[in-house]
Amino acid sequence: MKLRVGFEMVYECPQPTPMILMLSIHFSRVSDIIVPDHLKISPSVPITPYRDGFGNWCSRIVAPAGQTRLSADGIVQDTGLPDTLTPDAIQHKVEDLPSETLVYLLGSRYCETDRLSDIAWSLFEKTPPGWARVQAICDFVHNHITFGYEHARATKTAFEAFSEGKGVCRDYAHLAVTFCRAMNIPARYCTGYLGDIGMPPPYGPMDFAGWFEAYLGGKWHTFDARNNIPRIGRVLIGQGRDAADVPLTHTFGPNLLKSFIVRTDEVI
């Protein structure tokens, strides 16, 4: 299966404004890229690429005063298969975890393990450790939160999502990540493309998606508390402790997002 992925964003800045952009397909999918999703900026400005501390591709620019258009259009080869299920994946003891996974046990900006630890243990202590425990967390979060774009809030944390019982995909992911960490399972936040392939209509407007990965059985596994079923055509852009580590755009000055379009379609 071939997927066409891309976006267009138009910002208006009253003055020259530095930006960090995390909008490129993750390096782990490089071998699948047929047409590179090169970042295009209009008007043209210098781009300085770098890799952040989590291995994500980032670009630094200074957007000029006025309107700046960011866009990309790429094609990716995909298996066409749903997310992999590994129900026998085990949960590791903390002392046996690789050192590089330990940061994903700690609290972070949007994932307050200290505020949700007791709740997590009361809910999931009796669940079987390993895959079944993470799936139980996804089931709870999926049923506990009501989805709605009107519930989105840039500052909403996992504890607030739990208390309010409503949110968007990033809130589902943050709450599930926090519960996993509280149960001693490393979990990291992911953002990327996820279309409607294999799903019945009607389809909502396309957006970037948020999900998470849990470390079980010696590897990272994809989980999605928002959809809570295996999905087809997931294309990763960034990974981090939570959404604060993987903002698609980070601006250092006043700005207005005037237009936002995301595309993820199967190439027939």
N, C-alpha and C positions, 0 to 999 in steps of 0.2 A: 504494500500500500504506500502511496505517496501522499504527503500532506503539504498543502500550501499554507504557510503561516506568515503573519505580518501584522503591522499596526501603522497607525498614523496619529500623531499627537501634535496639536498646535498650541504653543504657549505664547502669551503676550507679556513682555517684561518692560517696565517703565525705565529701566536702566540696564547696562551690561550686567549679566547675572551668571556667576559660575554655577555649573551643574555637574553632578555625577549621574551617569546613565547606566543602568543594568538592564539591557534590553536584547542582549545577544543570546543565542542558543547555547546552553551549557556545554563545556568542553567534553563531557561524557557522551555527547551525541555527535561529535565532530565527524566520525566515520559514517554517519547516516545522512549527512548534509549533501544534497544533490546540487541545489542552487544556494550559495551562501546568502545569509540574511544580513548583508552589509548595511550598516547604519548610514542613512542619508539625511543630511541636514541642510535646510534651506532657510535663509541664505547660508552659503558655505562658510564654515568656521574651522579652525584647526581642532583636531581630535587627538587626545593623548590617551592611549589604551593602557590598562594595567590589570593585574590579577589581585583581588582582595585577599584577606586572610583566610577566606573559606574556599578559595579557588575559583570564584566567579569572575567572568569577564566583565570589566567595567570600562567606561569611557568618560574622560573629563573634557568639558567644553566651557566656553564662556558665551552664553547666548547674548546676542546684541539687543539693544533697545528696540522695541517693536515686536513683530510676530516672528516666531521661529518654528519651523515645521520639522518634526522628527518622524522618520518612516523607515520601514524595512519590509522586504518581501522575499521569502525564501521557500525552498522546497526540501522536505525531509523524507527520507525513506523510513517507514515504520513497519513493524511486524504485522499490524492489523489485529493483533491479539489483545484481549483484555489484560488488565493488571494481573500479575502473577500472584497466585495464592500458595502459601507454604504453611499449612496448618500445623506441621510438626516442628516448626522453627522454635528453638528453645530460648528461654530467658537466661542470660548469663548472670552469675554472681558478680557483684560490683568489683570484687577483688580480681576477677578474671577478665574484666573488660580491657580492651586496648586503650592505651593512654589517650589517643586522639578522640575517643568517644566520650570522655569524661566531662568535657565542657557541655555536652548535651544532656547532662543530668542536673545541671545547675539552673537556678532561677535566672530570668532575663527580663528585659524591659516589659514585654507583654505577657510573660508566663511566670506568674508569682507562685512558685512552688510552696513558699512559706504559708501563703493564705489558703491554699487548696490541698495541702498534704493530708490533713486530718479527714477532709471530705473524701479524698481519693481512697484512703485506706478503708473508710467506712463503706464505700461503694464497691471496691474491687478486691478487698483482701481475700475473699473466699473464691475468687475466680482462679482457674488453673493458670500458673505462670506460663509465659511465652506468648505464642500467637493468639491463643484463645483470650488472654487477658487484654491484649491490645484491641482485639476485635470487640470485646465486651465494652471497652472504653469508647470505641467508635459508635457502637450501638447506642450507648447512653447519650453521648453528645449529639448524635443524629436526631434522637427523639426529644432531647431536652431543649434544643435551640430551634426557634422558628426562623426560617430564612426570609430575608427581605432587604432589598437595597436601601429602603428607607431607614433601616436600622443601622446602616454603616456609620462608623465614627472613627476617625483616624486615631483617637487616643484610647479606644476601648481595649481593655485588657481581658485576659482569660477569666479573672475573677468577676469582672463586670459582666462578661458574656454569660457566665454561669448564673449570676444573680438576676440578670434581666431576662434570660431565656430567649434571646433573639439576637440576630446578627447576620453576617455574610460569611463567605467561605473562609476568610482569614480568621474569623472568630471561632468557627468550628475547629480549625487546625490548631489555633492557640490553646483552646481548652483541652483538646485531646493530647497535645504535646505536654501540657502542664501535668495532666493526670498521669501520663506515661512516666515522666521524670519523677513524679512523687512516688511512683511504684518501682523506682530504680531501673527503669528501662530508658536508655538513651533515645531521644527523639529530636528531630530537627525539622524546621519549617522549610517548605518548598514553594516556589512560585513558577508559573510557566503557562504554556498554552494547553487548553483542553476544550476540544470541540464537542459537537453533539453526535458524533458518529455512533451508530447503533442505538441511539435513543429515539423514542417516539416523539413526534411533534405535539404541540407547538414548541418552537424554539425561541428562547429569549435573546436579547441582544448579546453579542459576543463580548467577553471580557477576559482579562487574564485571571487565572485560577490560583487558589491557595490550597495546598494539601500538606502531608507530612510523611516522614520516613522514620521507622523505628528500627533499632539495631537488635536483631535476634539471630541466633544461629550463625554468628560469624559474618553477617552481612546486613546491609541496609535494605529494608522492604518498604514498598509504597503502601500507604493507607490514606483513605479519603473519608473523613467523618461527615463531610457535607453530603456527598452522594451515596456513600456507604455501599456501593456495589462496584465491581471491577469495571473500569472504563477503558475505551479504546482511544489511542492517539494522544497520549499525554507526552508533552515535549517540555522538558525542564529548562528553565532559564537560570534560577539561582537557588542556593541553599544557605541557611544560616540558623542562628539560635531562635529567631522569630522575625516578624516582618520588619523590625527596625534594622536588621542586617541586610535585607534584600529589597529595599525600595526600588521600584522601577526607575524613578527619577528622584533625585535629591537636589533641591534648589537652595541656593545660598543668597536669597534676596526675594523681594516681593514679585509675584507673578500671578497670572491668571491662565488656567487651563481652559482654552476656548473650544477645543474639539478633541475627541478621543474615540478611535475606532480600532477594533481588534478583529483579525480574520484568522480562522482555522477551518480549512475545508479539505476534503479528500479530492485529489486530482484524478479525474475519471479519464 
